[in-house]
Amino acid sequence: MKTIEEREKFDTYELEDSYDFKDGVRGRFYEPKKIPTTLRLDNDIILYFKKKASEQKVSYQSLINAYLRKEIGAL
């Protein structure tokens, strides 16, 4: 937790009236991490990954993603 003095420096901070973005590049650092998609899998496959995911306390989608990434050599 920040002290009152540490918080006060942010409370008094003001933005400039204008900024010069003429040399800015749109989306320069943006890189989409996940793409929503639909994938039809057999019920037993989903149940397997859901069971493993609950044991590892991660989402089953993340577990499937990790498995696929490992199998294809992490691109």
Distance bins in CASP14 RR format, pairs under 12 A and 6 or more apart:
PFRMAT RR
TARGET T0000
AUTHOR 0000-0000-0000
RMODE 2
METHOD distances of the structure
MODEL  1
1 7 0 0 0 0 1 0 0 0 0 0 0
2 8 0 0 0 0 1 0 0 0 0 0 0
2 9 0 0 0 0 1 0 0 0 0 0 0
2 10 0 0 0 0 1 0 0 0 0 0 0
2 11 0 0 0 0 0 1 0 0 0 0 0
3 9 0 0 0 0 0 1 0 0 0 0 0
3 10 0 0 0 0 0 1 0 0 0 0 0
4 10 0 0 0 0 0 1 0 0 0 0 0
4 11 0 0 0 0 1 0 0 0 0 0 0
5 11 0 0 0 0 0 1 0 0 0 0 0
5 12 0 0 0 0 0 1 0 0 0 0 0
6 12 0 0 0 0 0 1 0 0 0 0 0
7 13 0 0 0 0 0 1 0 0 0 0 0
21 28 0 0 0 0 0 1 0 0 0 0 0
33 62 0 0 0 0 0 1 0 0 0 0 0
33 65 0 0 0 0 0 1 0 0 0 0 0
34 59 0 0 0 0 0 1 0 0 0 0 0
34 61 0 0 0 0 1 0 0 0 0 0 0
34 62 0 0 0 0 1 0 0 0 0 0 0
34 65 0 0 0 0 1 0 0 0 0 0 0
35 61 0 0 0 0 0 1 0 0 0 0 0
35 65 0 0 0 0 0 1 0 0 0 0 0
36 61 0 0 0 0 0 1 0 0 0 0 0
37 61 0 0 0 0 0 1 0 0 0 0 0
37 64 0 0 0 0 0 1 0 0 0 0 0
37 65 0 0 0 0 0 1 0 0 0 0 0
37 68 0 0 0 0 0 1 0 0 0 0 0
38 61 0 0 0 0 0 1 0 0 0 0 0
39 45 0 0 0 0 0 1 0 0 0 0 0
39 46 0 0 0 0 0 1 0 0 0 0 0
39 49 0 0 0 0 0 1 0 0 0 0 0
39 60 0 0 0 0 0 1 0 0 0 0 0
39 61 0 0 0 0 1 0 0 0 0 0 0
39 64 0 0 0 0 1 0 0 0 0 0 0
39 65 0 0 0 0 0 1 0 0 0 0 0
39 68 0 0 0 0 1 0 0 0 0 0 0
40 46 0 0 0 0 0 1 0 0 0 0 0
41 47 0 0 0 0 1 0 0 0 0 0 0
41 48 0 0 0 0 1 0 0 0 0 0 0
41 49 0 0 0 0 1 0 0 0 0 0 0
41 50 0 0 0 0 0 1 0 0 0 0 0
41 60 0 0 0 0 0 1 0 0 0 0 0
41 61 0 0 0 0 0 1 0 0 0 0 0
41 64 0 0 0 0 1 0 0 0 0 0 0
41 67 0 0 0 0 0 1 0 0 0 0 0
41 68 0 0 0 0 0 1 0 0 0 0 0
42 48 0 0 0 0 1 0 0 0 0 0 0
42 49 0 0 0 0 0 1 0 0 0 0 0
43 49 0 0 0 0 0 1 0 0 0 0 0
43 50 0 0 0 0 0 1 0 0 0 0 0
44 50 0 0 0 0 0 1 0 0 0 0 0
44 51 0 0 0 0 0 1 0 0 0 0 0
45 51 0 0 0 0 0 1 0 0 0 0 0
45 52 0 0 0 0 0 1 0 0 0 0 0
45 60 0 0 0 0 0 1 0 0 0 0 0
45 63 0 0 0 0 0 1 0 0 0 0 0
45 64 0 0 0 0 1 0 0 0 0 0 0
45 67 0 0 0 0 0 1 0 0 0 0 0
46 52 0 0 0 0 0 1 0 0 0 0 0
46 53 0 0 0 0 0 1 0 0 0 0 0
46 60 1 0 0 1 0 0 0 0 0 0 0
46 61 0 0 0 0 0 1 0 0 0 0 0
46 63 0 0 0 0 0 1 0 0 0 0 0
46 64 0 0 0 0 1 0 0 0 0 0 0
47 53 0 0 0 0 0 1 0 0 0 0 0
47 54 0 0 0 0 0 1 0 0 0 0 0
47 60 0 0 0 0 1 0 0 0 0 0 0
48 54 0 0 0 0 0 1 0 0 0 0 0
48 55 0 0 0 0 0 1 0 0 0 0 0
48 60 0 0 0 0 1 0 0 0 0 0 0
48 63 0 0 0 0 1 0 0 0 0 0 0
48 64 0 0 0 0 1 0 0 0 0 0 0
48 67 0 0 0 0 0 1 0 0 0 0 0
49 55 0 0 0 0 0 1 0 0 0 0 0
49 56 0 0 0 0 0 1 0 0 0 0 0
49 58 0 0 0 0 0 1 0 0 0 0 0
49 59 0 0 0 0 1 0 0 0 0 0 0
49 60 1 0 1 0 0 0 0 0 0 0 0
49 61 0 0 0 0 1 0 0 0 0 0 0
49 62 0 0 0 0 1 0 0 0 0 0 0
49 63 1 0 1 0 0 0 0 0 0 0 0
49 64 1 0 1 0 0 0 0 0 0 0 0
49 65 0 0 0 0 0 1 0 0 0 0 0
49 66 0 0 0 0 0 1 0 0 0 0 0
49 67 1 0 0 1 0 0 0 0 0 0 0
49 68 0 0 0 0 0 1 0 0 0 0 0
50 56 0 0 0 0 0 1 0 0 0 0 0
50 58 0 0 0 0 0 1 0 0 0 0 0
50 59 0 0 0 0 1 0 0 0 0 0 0
50 60 1 0 1 0 0 0 0 0 0 0 0
50 61 0 0 0 0 1 0 0 0 0 0 0
50 62 0 0 0 0 0 1 0 0 0 0 0
50 63 0 0 0 0 1 0 0 0 0 0 0
50 64 0 0 0 0 1 0 0 0 0 0 0
51 60 0 0 0 0 1 0 0 0 0 0 0
51 63 0 0 0 0 1 0 0 0 0 0 0
52 58 0 0 0 0 1 0 0 0 0 0 0
52 59 0 0 0 0 0 1 0 0 0 0 0
52 60 1 0 0 1 0 0 0 0 0 0 0
52 62 0 0 0 0 0 1 0 0 0 0 0
52 63 1 0 1 0 0 0 0 0 0 0 0
52 64 0 0 0 0 1 0 0 0 0 0 0
52 66 0 0 0 0 0 1 0 0 0 0 0
52 67 0 0 0 0 1 0 0 0 0 0 0
53 59 1 0 0 1 0 0 0 0 0 0 0
53 60 1 1 0 0 0 0 0 0 0 0 0
53 61 0 0 0 0 1 0 0 0 0 0 0
53 62 1 0 0 1 0 0 0 0 0 0 0
53 63 1 0 1 0 0 0 0 0 0 0 0
53 64 0 0 0 0 1 0 0 0 0 0 0
53 65 0 0 0 0 0 1 0 0 0 0 0
53 66 0 0 0 0 1 0 0 0 0 0 0
53 67 0 0 0 0 0 1 0 0 0 0 0
54 60 0 0 0 0 1 0 0 0 0 0 0
54 63 0 0 0 0 1 0 0 0 0 0 0
55 63 0 0 0 0 1 0 0 0 0 0 0
56 62 0 0 0 0 1 0 0 0 0 0 0
56 63 1 0 0 1 0 0 0 0 0 0 0
56 66 0 0 0 0 1 0 0 0 0 0 0
56 67 0 0 0 0 0 1 0 0 0 0 0
57 63 0 0 0 0 0 1 0 0 0 0 0
58 64 0 0 0 0 0 1 0 0 0 0 0
58 65 0 0 0 0 1 0 0 0 0 0 0
58 66 0 0 0 0 1 0 0 0 0 0 0
58 67 0 0 0 0 0 1 0 0 0 0 0
59 65 0 0 0 0 1 0 0 0 0 0 0
59 66 0 0 0 0 0 1 0 0 0 0 0
60 66 0 0 0 0 0 1 0 0 0 0 0
60 67 0 0 0 0 0 1 0 0 0 0 0
61 67 0 0 0 0 0 1 0 0 0 0 0
61 68 0 0 0 0 0 1 0 0 0 0 0
62 68 0 0 0 0 0 1 0 0 0 0 0
62 69 0 0 0 0 0 1 0 0 0 0 0
63 69 0 0 0 0 0 1 0 0 0 0 0
63 70 0 0 0 0 0 1 0 0 0 0 0
64 70 0 0 0 0 0 1 0 0 0 0 0
64 71 0 0 0 0 0 1 0 0 0 0 0
65 71 0 0 0 0 0 1 0 0 0 0 0
65 72 0 0 0 0 0 1 0 0 0 0 0
65 74 0 0 0 0 0 1 0 0 0 0 0
65 75 0 0 0 0 0 1 0 0 0 0 0
66 72 0 0 0 0 0 1 0 0 0 0 0
66 73 0 0 0 0 0 1 0 0 0 0 0
66 74 0 0 0 0 1 0 0 0 0 0 0
67 73 0 0 0 0 0 1 0 0 0 0 0
67 74 0 0 0 0 0 1 0 0 0 0 0
68 74 0 0 0 0 0 1 0 0 0 0 0
68 75 0 0 0 0 0 1 0 0 0 0 0
69 75 1 0 0 1 0 0 0 0 0 0 0
END
